[in-house]
Amino acid sequence: MLSKKIAFLIIFFVEQVLSYDVCKTWHQNQVDPIPFIQSLPPCRPKLPLVENQAPYSFEGFIMDNTCNPSSPIGCQVFHPGSHVCYRSVYTVTIGFRTAGQQCCYNRKYSLLVGPPSGGTLDLADSKNKLKHFLVDVTPYFLCCLFSNNCDLYYEKRPSDDGLRWRPPMTAGVSGLSHFVTLNGISYTFKTQGIFKLFEIKESNFIVHIKLGYLEVNNKTQANMSVLKALSIKSQNDHIQIETNQNNNLIVNLNKNNSKVSNDKMDLKDAHFRIENGKKIEITYGLGIHFTLELSSNLISLFTSINSNFRSKINGLLTFNTLNFSSENEIRNFFNKNRITNFNETLFDNSNVNETGNYNDFSYIENIEKNQIEFNDFELESLAKKRCNENEKCLYDVSLTGSLEIGESNLKIDKYLEFYNENLN
């Protein structure tokens, strides 16, 4: 029995020595990681929680399959002390190496930096599992698990410290076409048609939306417009999402039309995920993120956009009454962003001639309480309880009689609130 213990100790000692030598040799042969780190998106210092939970995706990052609340073993092995990690959709290629960013967070959802818990630079794209294992994971085993030299590993695969991170711009569309712009301006848009939500020309990124009148009891309500469809064109991908009369989402990914319920996939420019057929998250390497939620045949939308694009963006989400001196200028702004030429629309099979005209719209800058009128006392009491004093929610319930439509505003407002919390 004693001889077995001695043999085990000898093997363990030899393994430690060999691992240390191999780790040290590996460390000496590695390239400078700084150019890669500086070219990749920075880690967010604090996660934007959604209903007190870590989000699946945000900005330009998606949850790491290896380390997350559903896979705690991966955290214990590779980032002990971490609760969840994320990987960047964007990768950078320098020479023959394609690198990606990993960010890890503790149970308080604060960024972890350095060994043993912090995220690491990947010098092989994690989508290429074999290469990632050989280039990034194997040296981790040698330096951090088989020897006590994790500091050497983190010198060549460092954590991002989050100091370069800047808050993104956020915006949303919900309920009866209630917009919150990138400037924080709220307005309600009553119309139908195809519009440019926003465009970033230098990145070949453009988003069109289709607004249509809401149907209540099979009757079209001309004073109630909602978001019916979204079409996003990036450098290499085209994503189109629309709702049908059966309250289902129809998704077209790069000309492949389908009704999907649960799926996630990597596209060329983005990561796409749909949950329960009602919620979609799209995360672009550019640092642009969308969350879409379906309810009562309308789509509610939240988006966050990298603040580097602040001066390079145009479209409905840039609306700001401070930029206009007259009602006519405001009307011209909306008409400028209306798509009236079939050749200009991103939507497939869209007849733009049937989606409204220049004069067929109105807008309300802010909904006031005196604009909310209920004819049903019971509905009013229930709405006040469910809407929690949210004017957009109360306004929509008063017009439609639908609590679900009203509450769709609460979801988007919560995203806006969560993303802007703890920014300092």
C-alpha positions as CSV (number, residue, x, y, z in Angstrom):
1,M,0.0,0.0,0.0
2,L,2.8,2.3,0.9
3,S,4.6,1.6,-2.4
4,K,1.5,2.5,-4.3
5,K,1.4,5.9,-2.6
6,I,5.1,6.5,-3.3
7,A,4.6,5.5,-6.9
8,F,1.6,7.9,-7.2
9,L,3.6,10.8,-5.6
10,I,6.5,10.1,-8.0
11,I,4.2,10.1,-11.1
12,F,2.5,13.3,-9.8
13,F,5.9,15.0,-9.3
14,V,7.2,14.0,-12.7
15,E,3.9,15.2,-14.3
16,Q,4.2,18.5,-12.5
17,V,7.8,19.0,-13.7
18,L,7.0,18.0,-17.3
19,S,3.9,20.2,-17.4
20,Y,5.9,23.1,-16.0
21,D,8.6,22.7,-18.6
22,V,6.0,22.4,-21.4
23,C,4.0,25.3,-20.1
24,K,7.2,27.5,-19.9
25,T,8.2,26.5,-23.4
26,W,4.7,27.3,-24.7
27,H,4.8,30.7,-23.0
28,Q,8.1,31.6,-24.5
29,N,6.9,30.8,-28.0
30,Q,3.6,32.8,-27.9
31,V,3.0,36.0,-29.8
32,D,2.2,39.3,-28.1
33,P,-1.5,39.2,-27.3
34,I,-2.0,43.0,-27.0
35,P,-2.7,43.7,-30.7
36,F,-5.5,41.1,-30.6
37,I,-7.0,42.4,-27.4
38,Q,-7.1,45.9,-28.7
39,S,-8.8,44.9,-31.9
40,L,-11.5,42.9,-30.2
41,P,-14.7,44.3,-28.5
42,P,-14.1,45.1,-24.8
43,C,-15.9,43.3,-22.0
44,R,-18.9,45.0,-20.4
45,P,-18.0,45.7,-16.7
46,K,-21.5,44.7,-15.5
47,L,-24.0,42.4,-17.1
48,P,-27.4,43.9,-18.2
49,L,-29.7,41.6,-16.3
50,V,-33.1,40.7,-17.7
51,E,-35.6,40.0,-14.8
52,N,-32.6,39.4,-12.5
53,Q,-31.1,36.7,-14.8
54,A,-28.0,36.7,-17.0
55,P,-29.1,37.4,-20.6
56,Y,-28.4,34.8,-23.4
57,S,-26.9,37.6,-25.5
58,F,-26.2,41.3,-25.4
59,E,-24.4,43.9,-27.5
60,G,-21.9,41.7,-29.5
61,F,-21.7,38.7,-27.2
62,I,-23.5,35.4,-26.7
63,M,-23.5,33.0,-23.8
64,D,-20.6,30.5,-23.6
65,N,-21.9,26.9,-24.0
66,T,-19.1,25.7,-21.7
67,C,-19.6,28.0,-18.7
68,N,-23.1,29.2,-17.8
69,P,-25.7,28.7,-15.1
70,S,-26.9,25.5,-16.9
71,S,-23.4,24.2,-17.2
72,P,-21.6,25.0,-13.9
73,I,-19.1,22.2,-14.3
74,G,-17.4,24.0,-17.2
75,C,-17.1,27.1,-15.0
76,Q,-15.5,25.1,-12.2
77,V,-12.9,23.5,-14.6
78,F,-11.9,26.4,-16.8
79,H,-12.9,29.5,-14.8
80,P,-13.3,28.5,-11.1
81,G,-15.2,31.2,-9.3
82,S,-17.1,32.4,-12.3
83,H,-20.9,32.1,-12.8
84,V,-21.2,32.7,-16.6
85,C,-19.0,33.5,-19.5
86,Y,-19.7,35.1,-22.9
87,R,-17.9,35.0,-26.3
88,S,-17.7,37.7,-28.9
89,V,-19.5,37.2,-32.2
90,Y,-16.8,39.3,-33.8
91,T,-13.4,37.8,-34.5
92,V,-10.2,39.4,-35.7
93,T,-7.6,37.9,-38.0
94,I,-4.0,39.0,-37.7
95,G,-1.6,36.9,-39.7
96,F,-2.9,33.3,-39.7
97,R,-4.6,33.6,-36.3
98,T,-8.3,34.3,-35.9
99,A,-8.9,35.5,-32.3
100,G,-12.0,36.0,-30.2
101,Q,-12.9,37.6,-26.9
102,Q,-14.2,35.8,-23.8
103,C,-15.7,37.6,-20.8
104,C,-16.6,36.0,-17.5
105,Y,-18.7,37.2,-14.6
106,N,-19.3,36.3,-11.0
107,R,-22.7,35.7,-9.2
108,K,-23.1,39.4,-8.8
109,Y,-22.7,39.7,-12.6
110,S,-19.5,41.8,-12.3
111,L,-16.6,41.3,-14.7
112,L,-13.8,39.0,-13.5
113,V,-10.2,39.7,-14.6
114,G,-7.2,37.5,-14.5
115,P,-6.6,34.0,-13.1
116,P,-8.2,31.8,-12.2
117,S,-11.8,33.1,-12.9
118,G,-11.4,35.7,-15.6
119,G,-12.2,35.2,-19.3
120,T,-9.4,34.7,-21.8
121,L,-8.3,35.7,-25.2
122,D,-8.8,32.9,-27.8
123,L,-6.2,32.7,-30.5
124,A,-8.2,30.1,-32.3
125,D,-11.9,30.7,-33.2
126,S,-13.9,28.7,-30.7
127,K,-16.2,27.7,-33.5
128,N,-13.3,25.6,-34.8
129,K,-13.4,23.2,-31.9
130,L,-10.4,21.1,-32.7
131,K,-8.1,24.0,-33.4
132,H,-9.4,25.9,-30.3
133,F,-8.7,22.8,-28.2
134,L,-5.1,22.5,-29.4
135,V,-4.3,26.3,-29.4
136,D,-6.1,27.5,-26.3
137,V,-7.4,24.6,-24.2
138,T,-4.4,22.3,-24.1
139,P,-2.0,24.9,-22.8
140,Y,-4.6,25.8,-20.2
141,F,-4.5,22.2,-19.0
142,L,-0.7,22.2,-18.9
143,C,-0.3,25.6,-17.1
144,C,-3.4,25.8,-14.9
145,L,-4.5,22.2,-14.2
146,F,-1.4,20.0,-14.4
147,S,0.9,22.7,-12.9
148,N,0.6,25.8,-10.8
149,N,1.5,28.3,-13.6
150,C,-1.8,29.8,-14.5
151,D,-0.2,33.3,-14.4
152,L,1.9,32.3,-17.4
153,Y,-1.2,31.2,-19.3
154,Y,-3.0,34.5,-18.6
155,E,0.0,36.5,-19.7
156,K,-0.5,35.1,-23.2
157,R,-4.3,34.7,-23.0
158,P,-5.2,37.7,-20.9
159,S,-8.6,38.9,-19.7
160,D,-10.0,42.1,-21.0
161,D,-10.4,44.6,-18.1
162,G,-13.4,46.3,-19.5
163,L,-11.8,49.8,-19.4
164,R,-12.4,50.4,-23.1
165,W,-16.1,49.6,-22.9
166,R,-18.6,52.4,-23.6
167,P,-22.3,52.2,-23.0
168,P,-24.3,51.4,-26.2
169,M,-27.1,53.4,-27.6
170,T,-30.5,51.8,-26.9
171,A,-33.9,52.2,-28.5
172,G,-37.2,50.3,-28.8
173,V,-40.6,49.9,-30.5
174,S,-43.6,48.5,-28.7
175,G,-47.4,48.3,-28.5
176,L,-49.2,50.7,-30.8
177,S,-46.1,51.9,-32.5
178,H,-44.5,53.6,-29.5
179,F,-40.9,54.5,-30.3
180,V,-38.1,55.3,-27.9
181,T,-35.3,56.7,-30.0
182,L,-31.5,56.5,-29.6
183,N,-31.8,60.0,-28.1
184,G,-34.2,58.9,-25.5
185,I,-37.1,60.7,-27.2
186,S,-40.5,59.0,-27.0
187,Y,-43.2,59.3,-29.7
188,T,-46.2,57.3,-31.0
189,F,-46.4,56.9,-34.7
190,K,-49.8,56.2,-36.3
191,T,-49.5,55.1,-39.9
192,Q,-48.9,52.1,-42.2
193,G,-46.0,51.6,-44.6
194,I,-42.4,50.5,-44.9
195,F,-39.8,52.7,-43.2
196,K,-36.1,52.8,-42.6
197,L,-35.7,52.2,-38.9
198,F,-31.9,52.9,-39.1
199,E,-29.0,52.7,-41.4
200,I,-25.2,52.7,-40.9
201,K,-23.9,53.2,-44.5
202,E,-20.2,52.7,-43.8
203,S,-20.9,49.2,-42.5
204,N,-23.5,48.3,-45.1
205,F,-26.1,47.8,-42.4
206,I,-29.7,48.8,-42.8
207,V,-33.0,47.9,-41.1
208,H,-36.5,48.3,-42.6
209,I,-39.7,47.9,-40.7
210,K,-43.3,47.4,-41.8
211,L,-46.0,49.2,-39.9
212,G,-49.6,48.1,-40.4
213,Y,-53.0,48.8,-38.8
214,L,-54.1,46.6,-36.0
215,E,-57.1,44.3,-36.4
216,V,-59.5,44.1,-33.5
217,N,-62.3,41.6,-33.9
218,N,-61.5,41.2,-37.6
219,K,-61.8,45.0,-38.1
220,T,-59.0,47.2,-39.1
221,Q,-58.4,50.1,-36.7
222,A,-57.0,53.1,-38.7
223,N,-55.9,54.8,-35.5
224,M,-53.9,51.9,-34.2
225,S,-50.7,50.9,-36.0
226,V,-48.3,48.2,-34.9
227,L,-44.9,46.7,-36.0
228,K,-45.7,43.8,-38.3
229,A,-42.3,43.0,-39.8
230,L,-38.6,43.6,-39.7
231,S,-35.9,43.2,-42.4
232,I,-32.2,43.5,-41.6
233,K,-29.5,43.6,-44.3
234,S,-25.9,43.4,-43.2
235,Q,-22.7,42.8,-45.2
236,N,-23.3,39.1,-45.7
237,D,-26.7,38.2,-44.3
238,H,-30.3,39.1,-44.9
239,I,-32.8,38.4,-42.1
240,Q,-36.6,39.0,-42.5
241,I,-39.1,38.4,-39.7
242,E,-42.8,38.9,-39.8
243,T,-46.0,38.0,-38.0
244,N,-48.9,36.3,-39.6
245,Q,-52.7,36.2,-38.8
246,N,-52.2,33.1,-36.6
247,N,-49.8,35.0,-34.3
248,N,-46.8,33.1,-35.5
249,L,-43.3,34.4,-36.5
250,I,-42.2,33.7,-40.0
251,V,-38.5,33.9,-40.4
252,N,-36.5,34.2,-43.6
253,L,-32.7,33.6,-43.1
254,N,-30.8,34.4,-46.3
255,K,-33.8,33.5,-48.5
256,N,-34.7,30.3,-46.6
257,N,-38.3,30.9,-45.5
258,S,-39.5,28.9,-42.5
259,K,-41.7,28.9,-39.4
260,V,-39.3,28.0,-36.5
261,S,-40.0,27.6,-32.8
262,N,-36.7,26.8,-31.1
263,D,-33.3,27.1,-32.8
264,K,-30.0,28.9,-32.7
265,M,-27.4,29.2,-35.4
266,D,-24.3,31.1,-36.5
267,L,-24.7,33.2,-39.6
268,K,-21.9,34.9,-41.4
269,D,-22.4,38.2,-39.6
270,A,-24.5,37.3,-36.6
271,H,-25.8,34.8,-34.1
272,F,-29.5,34.0,-34.3
273,R,-31.7,32.5,-31.7
274,I,-35.4,31.9,-31.4
275,E,-37.1,30.7,-28.3
276,N,-40.6,29.1,-28.1
277,G,-41.5,30.6,-31.4
278,K,-42.2,34.0,-29.7
279,K,-38.8,35.6,-28.9
280,I,-35.9,36.2,-31.1
281,E,-32.4,37.5,-30.3
282,I,-30.0,38.5,-33.1
283,T,-26.4,39.5,-32.1
284,Y,-24.1,41.0,-34.7
285,G,-20.3,41.2,-34.5
286,L,-20.6,44.9,-35.2
287,G,-22.0,45.3,-31.7
288,I,-25.6,45.6,-32.7
289,H,-28.2,43.5,-30.9
290,F,-31.9,42.9,-31.3
291,T,-34.5,41.3,-29.1
292,L,-37.9,40.8,-30.7
293,E,-41.0,39.6,-28.8
294,L,-44.3,38.5,-30.4
295,S,-47.7,39.2,-28.8
296,S,-51.2,39.7,-30.2
297,N,-50.0,39.8,-33.9
298,L,-47.5,42.6,-33.2
299,I,-43.8,42.6,-32.8
300,S,-42.1,44.5,-30.0
301,L,-38.4,45.4,-30.5
302,F,-35.4,46.4,-28.4
303,T,-32.1,47.2,-29.9
304,S,-28.7,48.3,-28.6
305,I,-26.1,49.7,-31.0
306,N,-22.4,50.3,-30.5
307,S,-21.9,53.9,-29.5
308,N,-19.0,54.2,-32.1
309,F,-21.8,54.6,-34.7
310,R,-23.4,57.5,-33.0
311,S,-22.5,60.1,-35.7
312,K,-22.9,57.6,-38.5
313,I,-26.5,56.5,-38.1
314,N,-29.8,57.8,-39.7
315,G,-33.4,56.7,-39.7
316,L,-36.5,56.8,-37.5
317,L,-34.6,56.0,-34.4
318,T,-32.7,59.3,-34.7
319,F,-35.9,61.4,-34.4
320,N,-35.4,64.3,-32.1
321,T,-37.9,67.2,-31.9
322,L,-35.0,69.5,-30.9
323,N,-33.7,69.2,-34.4
324,F,-36.8,70.7,-36.0
325,S,-38.3,74.2,-36.0
326,S,-41.7,73.4,-37.5
327,E,-44.3,70.7,-38.0
328,N,-43.5,70.6,-41.7
329,E,-39.9,69.7,-41.0
330,I,-41.1,66.9,-38.8
331,R,-43.4,65.6,-41.5
332,N,-40.5,65.8,-44.0
333,F,-38.3,63.7,-41.6
334,F,-40.9,60.9,-41.5
335,N,-41.5,61.0,-45.3
336,K,-37.8,61.0,-45.9
337,N,-37.6,57.7,-44.1
338,R,-40.6,56.1,-45.8
339,I,-39.8,53.6,-48.5
340,T,-42.0,54.3,-51.5
341,N,-40.0,52.6,-54.3
342,F,-40.3,48.8,-54.6
343,N,-36.7,48.6,-55.7
344,E,-35.5,50.2,-52.4
345,T,-37.4,47.9,-50.0
346,L,-35.6,45.1,-48.2
347,F,-38.8,43.1,-47.9
348,D,-39.5,40.3,-50.3
349,N,-42.9,40.4,-52.2
350,S,-43.8,43.8,-50.7
351,N,-46.2,46.1,-52.6
352,V,-45.1,49.5,-51.3
353,N,-48.0,51.1,-53.2
354,E,-50.4,49.5,-50.7
355,T,-48.6,50.6,-47.6
356,G,-49.8,54.1,-47.1
357,N,-49.0,57.5,-48.5
358,Y,-47.2,60.7,-47.5
359,N,-50.1,62.3,-45.7
360,D,-51.3,59.1,-44.0
361,F,-49.7,59.5,-40.6
362,S,-49.8,61.3,-37.3
363,Y,-47.6,61.3,-34.3
364,I,-47.8,62.1,-30.6
365,E,-44.6,63.2,-29.0
366,N,-45.4,62.0,-25.5
367,I,-48.6,60.3,-24.2
368,E,-50.2,62.3,-21.4
369,K,-52.6,60.9,-18.8
370,N,-55.3,63.2,-20.0
371,Q,-55.1,61.3,-23.4
372,I,-56.1,58.0,-21.7
373,E,-59.8,57.4,-21.4
374,F,-61.5,54.1,-20.4
375,N,-65.2,53.3,-21.0
376,D,-65.0,50.1,-18.9
377,F,-64.4,50.7,-15.2
378,E,-63.4,47.0,-14.6
379,L,-60.9,47.1,-17.4
380,E,-59.5,50.4,-16.2
381,S,-59.0,49.0,-12.7
382,L,-57.3,45.8,-14.0
383,A,-55.1,47.9,-16.4
384,K,-53.9,50.2,-13.6
385,K,-52.9,47.2,-11.6
386,R,-51.1,45.4,-14.5
387,C,-49.6,48.5,-16.1
388,N,-48.1,49.9,-12.9
389,E,-48.7,53.6,-14.0
390,N,-47.0,53.0,-17.4
391,E,-48.7,55.5,-19.7
392,K,-48.0,53.6,-22.9
393,C,-49.5,50.4,-21.4
394,L,-52.6,52.2,-20.1
395,Y,-53.0,54.0,-23.4
396,D,-52.9,50.8,-25.4
397,V,-55.3,48.9,-23.1
398,S,-57.8,51.8,-23.2
399,L,-57.8,51.8,-27.0
400,T,-57.6,48.0,-27.7
401,G,-59.1,46.4,-24.6
402,S,-56.1,44.1,-24.7
403,L,-53.9,43.7,-21.6
404,E,-51.4,41.7,-23.6
405,I,-50.9,44.5,-26.1
406,G,-50.5,47.0,-23.2
407,E,-48.0,44.8,-21.3
408,S,-45.8,44.4,-24.4
409,N,-44.7,48.0,-23.7
410,L,-43.6,47.0,-20.2
411,K,-41.2,44.3,-21.6
412,I,-39.4,46.8,-23.9
413,D,-39.2,49.5,-21.2
414,K,-37.6,46.9,-18.9
415,Y,-35.0,46.1,-21.4
416,L,-34.2,49.8,-21.8
417,E,-34.1,50.2,-18.0
418,F,-31.9,47.1,-17.5
419,Y,-29.4,48.1,-20.2
420,N,-29.0,51.6,-18.7
421,E,-28.6,50.5,-15.1
422,N,-25.2,50.5,-13.3
423,L,-23.4,52.3,-16.1
424,N,-21.1,54.1,-13.8
